[in-house]
Amino acid sequence: MLVVKDLVKTFPVRSGFGFSGPVQTVKALDGISFEVARGEALGLVGESGCGKSTSARTILRLTEPDGGQALIDGTDLFQATGPDLRRLRQRLQIVFQDPYASLNPRRRIGDTLAEPMKVHGIGTAAERPARVRELLAEVGLPTEAVHKYPHEFSGGQRQRIGIARALSVGPELLFLDEPVSALDVSVQAQVLVLLNRLRETRNLASVFISHDLGVVRYFCQRVAVMYLGRIVETAPAEDLLDSPLHPYTQALRAATPTPDPAQKVTMVRLTGDPASPLNPPAGCHFHPRCPHAMERCKVEVPLLKAAAPGRAVACHLMDQA
Amino acid sequence: MSNVVPLKTPPALAVKDLTTGLRIRGAWHEAVRGVSFEVFPRETLALVGESGCGKSLTAMSIMGLLPAKIGKVLSGSVTIDGREMVGLPERDLEGLRGNLVSMIFQEPMTSLNPVLPVGFQIAETLRRHRGLDGAAARAEVLRLMNRVQIPASARRIDDYPHQFSGGMRQRVMIAMAVACRPKVLLADEPTTALDVTIQAQVLNLIAELQAEDGMAVLFITHNLGVVASIAQRVVVMYGGDVVETAPVDDFFQRPSHPYSAALLKSVPRADRRPDSLEPIPGQVPTLLQMPAGCRFQSRCSQVMDTCAERPRLLPTAGRADHQMRCWLGRPEGGC
């Protein structure tokens, strides 16, 4: 239902203080493409600064894109304006990572949940309180929550409020931007189980942004791995984690700790920090850290090519096999 | 694996019956209750638990860093390399911190001074404890920066913290911490804020330094995957209590306390997808709402009448070195 094609987003960066200094541009998203089917959860994984959150914000037009298309059932979000855009946005909602920062501390929960319905003209003023109570029940919060303020809730409960707010306008697709990273393990599991149930009961599609491969394996059917603004591998979740093909995915998987002393984290010779997006390496962005880098990787950008049914990889090694 | 520590070696860090109180609305509440454990040279002990379980407070008590008016050690003892730390005057503590025992924290940016070059900050420890100055200190700083594998250290010694990435900042913190070859390193969630590939590098670095210097490491984390990767023994805390302690292999094979078992079932794993994720219901009660007796009883699926009384930490799974604080499997009123 959501098709993203060649999405590009650049940010201007000024070096030096204030408005002096030369303007450079950072390519936060360098032509990324993916699709999400109805009811499907697509995981978007990668390290900080790789462009995961930027892609969600750009598709929702919380920041304006610099190129590409985002089609919802064929209608381009990036061409829409005014009432058309609002109607499209009703179908796509977002849940943020930090439940503390994304709720208005001075507003009662009932008002926070009713606000999106007002904006989108859903229901009448008389109907809304009942809908708010339904939403609270759906995310497992008591009805009394309506009269309370955000500070009266724990992190996990606040995240449930964030989810209820996103659901209030009846979306078909949710962007979940690290929705459980700020939570303790036991609470994280509660929220994941809730999200999984909502996916099934509402047939919700989602783009699940996370750096935690374990969480992604639990929640997502397909995964796209990003590195410095490009997608380097996409595959069904199980395949990606059991037999990663791109050297970067392999390194991520090997560095992810699992609760099993027989599988300790290894480095797979992955040294160095991710390169700066300000000045990304030529060719394959990953080549300075890649244990298999060849001459070709330094000059030629590898394209995302089909590697197996349902799998695509952007790596020159694939041409050799 | 390497959890065979010769019994003759005295522990580098011994915590005995440590009880730490927090002052809330004028009354003292026990936030750490009678915690005991030992860490031996070259050993890594993982202290595991969720927010509010008392793991960081335990570390602060060991370092003598409790905020003066709201936190204090109510009873118990902490010895490092045989020296008692509890009750030492601040002056004496200052001589030991950074020297005998060091600590690294979760967020290196807030632990470093943003307006001083990193080289200067690393040298501070050397000036304070080893009396090094000038060229000697600078040479030693360079050696330390190389030791923690900061690339181009000679060029970066005068850079400021904001010019370093998160992983490199944590290396700077580690360089400061190991500058005086401490006997004990307390690591409080040092990799939680880092990306996984950088986390793996930092975990490797700590293990390498430990192998060279023979430090005892107390590694505080909530991440059971990290525990499995680095620790030889585990201590699980809940609500200020040690609820289970075991060698790492035994712990993951036979997590015995209902909390440990539930925690392991609620972690989504990268290596296989469980049929279902079983969350622990509810949340950790606040200190003011803690139930009497076993503090996990409000969330435990196997709660019984006896849980109103606090169980003792006793051997389980037929091993002296695997202990838990739970009434399960014990004769009622026994022990």
Interface residues (C-beta under 8 A of the other chain):
Chain A: E47 S48 S154 G156 D184 V185 S186 V187 Q188 A189 Q190 L192 V193 N196 H211 D212 L213 G214 V215 R217 Y218 F219 A237 E238 L241 A251 L252 R253 A254 A255 T256 P257 T258 P259 D260 P261 Q263 K264 V265 T266 M267 L270 T271 G272 D273 P274
Chain B: M1 E50 S51 P151 S165 G166 G167 M168 D195 V196 T197 I198 Q199 A200 Q201 L203 N204 H222 N223 L224 G225 V226 V227 A228 S229 I230 V248 D249 F252 A262 L263 L264 S266 V267 P268 R269 A270 D271 R272 R273 P274 L277 E278 P279 I280 P281 Q283 V284
